[in-house]
Amino acid sequence: MKINTKDFTEKAVNLMRFNDGDTDYLIWQGSRLMMQNRSGITAYTDVVDIGEKTIILPAKAIELIKKVNTEACDIETEDNIITVKYNRSKAKFNMAERTVDIALPDESTFPGLNNVPLSLIDNIKKISKICAIKDTGRRSSEGIYFNGNGSSLDIVATDGYRIAILSAEECNAKMQLIIHKTIIDKIISIAAGADEDINIAEIDMKKALIQTAGYTIITPTLAVEKYIDYRAAIKQFDFTIGVSVNSYELRAALERVALCREKNNSPIIFSAEENIIHISAYSTTNKIIEEVSTSNVEKPVERGFNPIWFQEIVSFFSSDIELKFCDGANTTPLSIDKEENGQRFFILMLPMRYKKGAD
């Protein structure tokens, strides 16, 4: 069987992204090249039809084909042996031992898909950074929440301290499902590389179907009913104090100030009044205060923040932004609300307690 080396390995490498650490092979059956792992994920795409025989193609064979410097190579099978022929060379591999036996999906039963356009992908990649990466008591927060009502779509991520909401007002997706961050990151990479939309549907209460760039992925979902009520969380705050700032200048100042903290988990102090923002950090040996200009601040405001989290949300923006604060206690959060090109970003971040150093 002659295959196009570049096309085949590109597809194989994309499918191997869905390896869960245990499954280091692909299944080649008919014209379908497929990854099925123990985590319940099935991912597949079409390749050259190999015929009736099923090949369990080990990762090392894929790595070899990837390094072959010819446009095409031949793959032959006999009993349990796979032979890859290229130039005047050949390599033989034993078929991998199949560790997962999942029934092939019946595409005739697939539900209708919801379109998530390519224009949203860069921003979905940004908010994916905010997903929880450790146990917060809500496993659902380890995923991206797609909440569409048929006329608009909210895409939400949280780590328990920050909430990021990407809203697309002219998106007719109708779905409520949560897909694990690690899966979304892999799908985004494939879609962005091919400049393709992503299409998503709920198969049942525990599985979702995703298609992009000729790949089909079936993945377990997380429990929607256990997700934070993000709309209610936002409504409890009245953000009345606005502080305008250039996002690049703010991010650069945060990076410099973070270097002088006592510990890596120590906060920086953000304060604003009149037309100046002060960003400072104190330790037993260091003290730093940065100044960043702002427009008139009607009422002084001061908060302590994790600078890494702060830098991360500011990096979402490439122009001027307005930071919004609640009047009163310094335990209330910061928010950023900005709309561009039909997409709205809303970010909420909780502050940290701090003790200000001596002057």
KEVODO-172288 format. One record per residue (C-alpha): residue number from 0; z, y, x. Coordinates in nm, 3 decimals. Layout:
+-----+---------+---------+---------+
!   i !       z !       y !       x !
+-----+---------+---------+---------+
! NUM !       Z !       Y !       X !
...
+-----+---------+---------+---------+
This chain:
+-----+---------+---------+---------+
!   i !       z !       y !       x !
+-----+---------+---------+---------+
!   0 !   0.000 !   0.000 !   0.000 !
!   1 !  -0.116 !   0.327 !   0.158 !
!   2 !   0.104 !   0.633 !   0.092 !
!   3 !   0.080 !   1.002 !   0.173 !
!   4 !   0.355 !   1.044 !   0.432 !
!   5 !   0.450 !   1.406 !   0.354 !
!   6 !   0.447 !   1.371 !  -0.025 !
!   7 !   0.636 !   1.043 !  -0.026 !
!   8 !   0.910 !   1.155 !   0.213 !
!   9 !   0.959 !   1.487 !   0.034 !
!  10 !   1.022 !   1.299 !  -0.289 !
!  11 !   1.241 !   1.042 !  -0.120 !
!  12 !   1.452 !   1.305 !   0.057 !
!  13 !   1.503 !   1.498 !  -0.269 !
!  14 !   1.617 !   1.181 !  -0.444 !
!  15 !   1.852 !   1.091 !  -0.161 !
!  16 !   2.033 !   1.420 !  -0.231 !
!  17 !   2.192 !   1.235 !  -0.523 !
!  18 !   2.347 !   0.973 !  -0.296 !
!  19 !   2.719 !   0.950 !  -0.375 !
!  20 !   2.809 !   0.825 !  -0.027 !
!  21 !   2.785 !   0.458 !  -0.124 !
!  22 !   2.422 !   0.418 !  -0.222 !
!  23 !   2.199 !   0.457 !   0.084 !
!  24 !   1.873 !   0.324 !  -0.059 !
!  25 !   1.603 !   0.405 !  -0.315 !
!  26 !   1.452 !   0.172 !  -0.572 !
!  27 !   1.071 !   0.164 !  -0.585 !
!  28 !   0.956 !  -0.004 !  -0.903 !
!  29 !   0.601 !   0.036 !  -1.035 !
!  30 !   0.515 !   0.405 !  -0.999 !
!  31 !   0.878 !   0.516 !  -1.013 !
!  32 !   1.088 !   0.601 !  -0.709 !
!  33 !   1.451 !   0.615 !  -0.812 !
!  34 !   1.808 !   0.676 !  -0.702 !
!  35 !   2.086 !   0.513 !  -0.905 !
!  36 !   2.442 !   0.546 !  -0.779 !
!  37 !   2.790 !   0.430 !  -0.871 !
!  38 !   2.882 !   0.772 !  -1.009 !
!  39 !   2.648 !   0.709 !  -1.302 !
!  40 !   2.364 !   0.933 !  -1.185 !
!  41 !   2.000 !   0.827 !  -1.217 !
!  42 !   1.730 !   1.042 !  -1.055 !
!  43 !   1.362 !   0.951 !  -1.033 !
!  44 !   1.007 !   1.076 !  -0.987 !
!  45 !   0.656 !   0.928 !  -0.983 !
!  46 !   0.486 !   0.798 !  -0.667 !
!  47 !   0.203 !   0.556 !  -0.585 !
!  48 !   0.225 !   0.245 !  -0.805 !
!  49 !   0.361 !  -0.039 !  -0.591 !
!  50 !   0.290 !  -0.302 !  -0.854 !
!  51 !   0.526 !  -0.549 !  -1.014 !
!  52 !   0.746 !  -0.612 !  -0.708 !
!  53 !   1.064 !  -0.402 !  -0.682 !
!  54 !   1.139 !  -0.265 !  -0.334 !
!  55 !   1.491 !  -0.164 !  -0.234 !
!  56 !   1.401 !   0.090 !   0.033 !
!  57 !   1.682 !   0.155 !   0.286 !
!  58 !   1.764 !   0.505 !   0.411 !
!  59 !   1.656 !   0.417 !   0.766 !
!  60 !   1.307 !   0.328 !   0.647 !
!  61 !   1.284 !   0.665 !   0.471 !
!  62 !   1.398 !   0.841 !   0.790 !
!  63 !   1.129 !   0.659 !   0.988 !
!  64 !   0.852 !   0.749 !   0.743 !
!  65 !   0.972 !   1.109 !   0.756 !
!  66 !   0.916 !   1.115 !   1.133 !
!  67 !   0.573 !   0.950 !   1.127 !
!  68 !   0.318 !   1.203 !   1.258 !
!  69 !   0.022 !   1.080 !   1.054 !
!  70 !  -0.097 !   1.192 !   0.711 !
!  71 !  -0.068 !   0.840 !   0.574 !
!  72 !   0.099 !   0.511 !   0.650 !
!  73 !   0.097 !   0.161 !   0.502 !
!  74 !   0.390 !  -0.019 !   0.344 !
!  75 !   0.376 !  -0.395 !   0.303 !
!  76 !   0.634 !  -0.637 !   0.165 !
!  77 !   0.683 !  -1.007 !   0.210 !
!  78 !   0.988 !  -1.185 !   0.074 !
!  79 !   1.277 !  -0.955 !   0.170 !
!  80 !   1.096 !  -0.774 !   0.454 !
!  81 !   0.943 !  -0.424 !   0.437 !
!  82 !   0.683 !  -0.341 !   0.703 !
!  83 !   0.585 !   0.021 !   0.770 !
!  84 !   0.256 !   0.056 !   0.963 !
!  85 !   0.146 !   0.383 !   1.124 !
!  86 !  -0.094 !   0.465 !   1.408 !
!  87 !  -0.088 !   0.142 !   1.611 !
!  88 !   0.280 !   0.088 !   1.548 !
!  89 !   0.483 !  -0.093 !   1.290 !
!  90 !   0.848 !  -0.122 !   1.195 !
!  91 !   1.019 !  -0.393 !   0.993 !
!  92 !   1.324 !  -0.348 !   0.772 !
!  93 !   1.524 !  -0.579 !   0.555 !
!  94 !   1.541 !  -0.459 !   0.198 !
!  95 !   1.872 !  -0.293 !   0.123 !
!  96 !   2.128 !  -0.487 !  -0.075 !
!  97 !   2.135 !  -0.348 !  -0.426 !
!  98 !   2.488 !  -0.240 !  -0.518 !
!  99 !   2.414 !  -0.077 !  -0.856 !
! 100 !   2.240 !  -0.232 !  -1.154 !
! 101 !   2.177 !   0.032 !  -1.420 !
! 102 !   1.922 !  -0.012 !  -1.698 !
! 103 !   1.610 !   0.201 !  -1.662 !
! 104 !   1.603 !   0.492 !  -1.908 !
! 105 !   1.375 !   0.478 !  -2.211 !
! 106 !   1.192 !   0.811 !  -2.208 !
! 107 !   1.084 !   0.771 !  -2.570 !
! 108 !   1.446 !   0.830 !  -2.672 !
! 109 !   1.488 !   1.152 !  -2.474 !
! 110 !   1.600 !   1.459 !  -2.676 !
! 111 !   1.423 !   1.795 !  -2.685 !
! 112 !   1.480 !   2.004 !  -2.375 !
! 113 !   1.624 !   2.354 !  -2.336 !
! 114 !   1.444 !   2.577 !  -2.088 !
! 115 !   1.642 !   2.756 !  -1.816 !
! 116 !   1.381 !   2.982 !  -1.652 !
! 117 !   1.320 !   3.014 !  -1.280 !
! 118 !   1.429 !   3.379 !  -1.299 !
! 119 !   1.790 !   3.265 !  -1.354 !
! 120 !   1.809 !   3.019 !  -1.067 !
! 121 !   1.915 !   3.257 !  -0.788 !
! 122 !   2.202 !   3.388 !  -0.999 !
! 123 !   2.309 !   3.039 !  -1.109 !
! 124 !   2.333 !   2.953 !  -0.739 !
! 125 !   2.565 !   3.250 !  -0.691 !
! 126 !   2.808 !   3.168 !  -0.969 !
! 127 !   2.817 !   2.803 !  -0.862 !
! 128 !   3.021 !   2.922 !  -0.562 !
! 129 !   3.304 !   3.009 !  -0.800 !
! 130 !   3.347 !   2.657 !  -0.939 !
! 131 !   3.679 !   2.494 !  -0.857 !
! 132 !   3.667 !   2.276 !  -0.545 !
! 133 !   4.011 !   2.121 !  -0.587 !
! 134 !   4.233 !   1.999 !  -0.869 !
! 135 !   4.326 !   2.288 !  -1.097 !
! 136 !   4.448 !   2.066 !  -1.379 !
! 137 !   4.113 !   2.118 !  -1.554 !
! 138 !   3.844 !   1.889 !  -1.413 !
! 139 !   3.594 !   2.067 !  -1.637 !
! 140 !   3.623 !   2.373 !  -1.412 !
! 141 !   3.446 !   2.175 !  -1.138 !
! 142 !   3.123 !   2.221 !  -1.333 !
! 143 !   2.885 !   2.489 !  -1.459 !
! 144 !   2.915 !   2.553 !  -1.834 !
! 145 !   2.584 !   2.609 !  -2.017 !
! 146 !   2.666 !   2.769 !  -2.352 !
! 147 !   2.357 !   2.862 !  -2.551 !
! 148 !   2.338 !   2.952 !  -2.920 !
! 149 !   1.959 !   2.951 !  -2.957 !
! 150 !   1.908 !   3.321 !  -2.888 !
! 151 !   2.112 !   3.382 !  -2.572 !
! 152 !   2.262 !   3.172 !  -2.297 !
! 153 !   2.591 !   3.209 !  -2.108 !
! 154 !   2.621 !   3.024 !  -1.778 !
! 155 !   2.985 !   3.020 !  -1.671 !
! 156 !   3.188 !   2.918 !  -1.366 !
! 157 !   3.560 !   2.948 !  -1.289 !
! 158 !   3.809 !   2.842 !  -1.026 !
! 159 !   4.115 !   2.938 !  -1.229 !
! 160 !   4.145 !   3.276 !  -1.052 !
! 161 !   3.796 !   3.410 !  -1.111 !
! 162 !   3.549 !   3.383 !  -1.398 !
! 163 !   3.177 !   3.448 !  -1.350 !
! 164 !   2.946 !   3.474 !  -1.649 !
! 165 !   2.569 !   3.504 !  -1.622 !
! 166 !   2.422 !   3.601 !  -1.960 !
! 167 !   2.052 !   3.585 !  -2.046 !
! 168 !   1.993 !   3.766 !  -2.374 !
! 169 !   1.638 !   3.641 !  -2.432 !
! 170 !   1.690 !   3.271 !  -2.370 !
! 171 !   1.655 !   3.038 !  -2.671 !
! 172 !   1.843 !   2.744 !  -2.517 !
! 173 !   2.081 !   2.579 !  -2.761 !
! 174 !   2.336 !   2.359 !  -2.587 !
! 175 !   2.700 !   2.328 !  -2.491 !
! 176 !   2.753 !   2.113 !  -2.185 !
! 177 !   2.916 !   2.118 !  -1.842 !
! 178 !   2.738 !   1.974 !  -1.539 !
! 179 !   2.922 !   1.914 !  -1.213 !
! 180 !   2.872 !   2.183 !  -0.948 !
! 181 !   2.745 !   1.936 !  -0.687 !
! 182 !   2.467 !   1.816 !  -0.919 !
! 183 !   2.365 !   2.168 !  -1.019 !
! 184 !   2.345 !   2.274 !  -0.653 !
! 185 !   2.108 !   1.987 !  -0.575 !
! 186 !   1.891 !   2.054 !  -0.880 !
! 187 !   1.872 !   2.425 !  -0.799 !
! 188 !   1.757 !   2.342 !  -0.447 !
! 189 !   1.474 !   2.124 !  -0.580 !
! 190 !   1.371 !   2.376 !  -0.848 !
! 191 !   1.378 !   2.673 !  -0.610 !
! 192 !   1.175 !   2.485 !  -0.348 !
! 193 !   0.903 !   2.415 !  -0.603 !
! 194 !   0.929 !   2.748 !  -0.794 !
! 195 !   0.990 !   2.558 !  -1.118 !
! 196 !   1.205 !   2.611 !  -1.427 !
! 197 !   1.490 !   2.374 !  -1.510 !
! 198 !   1.497 !   2.194 !  -1.845 !
! 199 !   1.823 !   2.052 !  -1.980 !
! 200 !   1.931 !   1.850 !  -2.282 !
! 201 !   2.240 !   1.666 !  -2.397 !
! 202 !   2.177 !   1.293 !  -2.435 !
! 203 !   2.518 !   1.224 !  -2.583 !
! 204 !   2.873 !   1.359 !  -2.544 !
! 205 !   2.897 !   1.217 !  -2.191 !
! 206 !   2.548 !   1.251 !  -2.042 !
! 207 !   2.286 !   1.519 !  -1.981 !
! 208 !   1.916 !   1.499 !  -1.904 !
! 209 !   1.768 !   1.745 !  -1.654 !
! 210 !   1.403 !   1.777 !  -1.553 !
! 211 !   1.246 !   2.000 !  -1.289 !
! 212 !   0.945 !   1.988 !  -1.053 !
! 213 !   0.851 !   1.634 !  -1.162 !
! 214 !   1.204 !   1.494 !  -1.118 !
! 215 !   1.421 !   1.354 !  -1.395 !
! 216 !   1.798 !   1.340 !  -1.350 !
! 217 !   2.045 !   1.178 !  -1.589 !
! 218 !   2.401 !   1.272 !  -1.505 !
! 219 !   2.749 !   1.241 !  -1.654 !
! 220 !   2.887 !   1.563 !  -1.802 !
! 221 !   3.238 !   1.709 !  -1.809 !
! 222 !   3.447 !   1.774 !  -2.120 !
! 223 !   3.350 !   2.099 !  -2.294 !
! 224 !   3.664 !   2.096 !  -2.508 !
! 225 !   3.880 !   2.121 !  -2.194 !
! 226 !   3.702 !   2.429 !  -2.059 !
! 227 !   3.877 !   2.765 !  -2.053 !
! 228 !   3.812 !   2.993 !  -2.353 !
! 229 !   3.648 !   3.252 !  -2.130 !
! 230 !   3.571 !   3.497 !  -2.408 !
! 231 !   3.933 !   3.505 !  -2.525 !
! 232 !   4.051 !   3.540 !  -2.164 !
! 233 !   3.840 !   3.854 !  -2.120 !
! 234 !   3.927 !   4.014 !  -2.455 !
! 235 !   4.296 !   4.039 !  -2.373 !
! 236 !   4.228 !   4.310 !  -2.111 !
! 237 !   4.129 !   4.673 !  -2.162 !
! 238 !   3.933 !   4.785 !  -1.856 !
! 239 !   3.954 !   5.166 !  -1.872 !
! 240 !   3.960 !   5.276 !  -1.505 !
! 241 !   3.623 !   5.278 !  -1.332 !
! 242 !   3.563 !   5.295 !  -0.955 !
! 243 !   3.199 !   5.323 !  -0.845 !
! 244 !   3.107 !   5.195 !  -0.501 !
! 245 !   2.811 !   5.080 !  -0.293 !
! 246 !   2.832 !   4.699 !  -0.282 !
! 247 !   2.710 !   4.672 !   0.079 !
! 248 !   2.964 !   4.927 !   0.209 !
! 249 !   3.248 !   4.763 !   0.018 !
! 250 !   3.164 !   4.415 !   0.140 !
! 251 !   3.139 !   4.528 !   0.504 !
! 252 !   3.477 !   4.703 !   0.479 !
! 253 !   3.638 !   4.394 !   0.324 !
! 254 !   3.510 !   4.176 !   0.608 !
! 255 !   3.653 !   4.407 !   0.875 !
! 256 !   3.991 !   4.452 !   0.706 !
! 257 !   4.028 !   4.076 !   0.651 !
! 258 !   4.039 !   4.027 !   1.029 !
! 259 !   4.377 !   4.201 !   1.055 !
! 260 !   4.575 !   4.004 !   0.797 !
! 261 !   4.899 !   3.828 !   0.884 !
! 262 !   4.770 !   3.492 !   0.759 !
! 263 !   4.441 !   3.364 !   0.623 !
! 264 !   4.590 !   3.354 !   0.273 !
! 265 !   4.736 !   3.706 !   0.290 !
! 266 !   4.591 !   3.970 !   0.058 !
! 267 !   4.424 !   4.297 !   0.141 !
! 268 !   4.525 !   4.611 !  -0.050 !
! 269 !   4.265 !   4.800 !  -0.250 !
! 270 !   4.353 !   5.152 !  -0.367 !
! 271 !   4.139 !   5.431 !  -0.510 !
! 272 !   4.199 !   5.791 !  -0.609 !
! 273 !   3.982 !   6.100 !  -0.648 !
! 274 !   3.675 !   6.024 !  -0.432 !
! 275 !   3.816 !   5.777 !  -0.173 !
! 276 !   3.879 !   5.402 !  -0.168 !
! 277 !   4.128 !   5.275 !   0.089 !
! 278 !   4.116 !   4.909 !   0.189 !
! 279 !   4.402 !   4.803 !   0.413 !
! 280 !   4.584 !   4.510 !   0.569 !
! 281 !   4.912 !   4.493 !   0.757 !
! 282 !   5.078 !   4.241 !   0.985 !
! 283 !   5.359 !   4.244 !   1.242 !
! 284 !   5.108 !   4.333 !   1.513 !
! 285 !   4.810 !   4.487 !   1.333 !
! 286 !   4.731 !   4.756 !   1.083 !
! 287 !   4.391 !   4.862 !   0.954 !
! 288 !   4.281 !   5.106 !   0.686 !
! 289 !   3.914 !   5.146 !   0.592 !
! 290 !   3.778 !   5.431 !   0.381 !
! 291 !   3.483 !   5.394 !   0.146 !
! 292 !   3.352 !   5.679 !  -0.065 !
! 293 !   3.345 !   5.671 !  -0.444 !
! 294 !   3.277 !   5.910 !  -0.728 !
! 295 !   3.566 !   6.079 !  -0.907 !
! 296 !   3.842 !   5.832 !  -1.003 !
! 297 !   4.025 !   5.971 !  -1.308 !
! 298 !   4.346 !   5.778 !  -1.243 !
! 299 !   4.474 !   5.621 !  -0.918 !
! 300 !   4.463 !   5.242 !  -0.902 !
! 301 !   4.601 !   4.988 !  -0.653 !
! 302 !   4.577 !   4.609 !  -0.635 !
! 303 !   4.614 !   4.327 !  -0.384 !
! 304 !   4.325 !   4.079 !  -0.359 !
! 305 !   4.214 !   3.772 !  -0.169 !
! 306 !   3.945 !   3.930 !   0.054 !
! 307 !   3.733 !   3.613 !   0.077 !
! 308 !   3.708 !   3.590 !  -0.300 !
! 309 !   3.647 !   3.965 !  -0.321 !
! 310 !   3.367 !   3.952 !  -0.062 !
! 311 !   3.209 !   3.661 !  -0.245 !
! 312 !   3.180 !   3.834 !  -0.582 !
! 313 !   3.064 !   4.162 !  -0.424 !
! 314 !   2.789 !   3.967 !  -0.243 !
! 315 !   2.635 !   3.889 !  -0.583 !
! 316 !   2.511 !   4.249 !  -0.600 !
! 317 !   2.268 !   4.449 !  -0.386 !
! 318 !   2.318 !   4.796 !  -0.533 !
! 319 !   2.595 !   5.024 !  -0.657 !
! 320 !   2.854 !   4.861 !  -0.880 !
! 321 !   3.147 !   4.980 !  -1.088 !
! 322 !   3.482 !   4.809 !  -1.043 !
! 323 !   3.689 !   4.825 !  -1.362 !
! 324 !   4.068 !   4.807 !  -1.383 !
! 325 !   4.331 !   4.807 !  -1.655 !
! 326 !   4.574 !   5.098 !  -1.673 !
! 327 !   4.929 !   4.996 !  -1.585 !
! 328 !   5.065 !   4.689 !  -1.408 !
! 329 !   4.911 !   4.587 !  -1.075 !
! 330 !   4.909 !   4.225 !  -1.195 !
! 331 !   4.607 !   4.287 !  -1.421 !
! 332 !   4.261 !   4.178 !  -1.303 !
! 333 !   3.951 !   4.346 !  -1.167 !
! 334 !   3.619 !   4.318 !  -1.351 !
! 335 !   3.256 !   4.391 !  -1.267 !
! 336 !   2.998 !   4.417 !  -1.544 !
! 337 !   2.636 !   4.485 !  -1.448 !
! 338 !   2.301 !   4.422 !  -1.618 !
! 339 !   1.965 !   4.402 !  -1.443 !
! 340 !   1.628 !   4.269 !  -1.557 !
! 341 !   1.762 !   4.119 !  -1.879 !
! 342 !   2.044 !   3.935 !  -1.700 !
! 343 !   2.407 !   4.043 !  -1.723 !
! 344 !   2.672 !   3.953 !  -1.468 !
! 345 !   3.036 !   3.974 !  -1.575 !
! 346 !   3.301 !   3.889 !  -1.315 !
! 347 !   3.678 !   3.880 !  -1.364 !
! 348 !   3.917 !   3.829 !  -1.070 !
! 349 !   4.295 !   3.805 !  -1.073 !
! 350 !   4.496 !   4.003 !  -0.815 !
! 351 !   4.749 !   3.876 !  -0.560 !
! 352 !   5.106 !   3.989 !  -0.508 !
! 353 !   5.157 !   4.185 !  -0.187 !
! 354 !   5.408 !   4.379 !   0.015 !
! 355 !   5.274 !   4.697 !   0.169 !
! 356 !   5.351 !   4.751 !   0.537 !
! 357 !   5.513 !   5.056 !   0.683 !
! 358 !   5.300 !   5.357 !   0.780 !
+-----+---------+---------+---------+
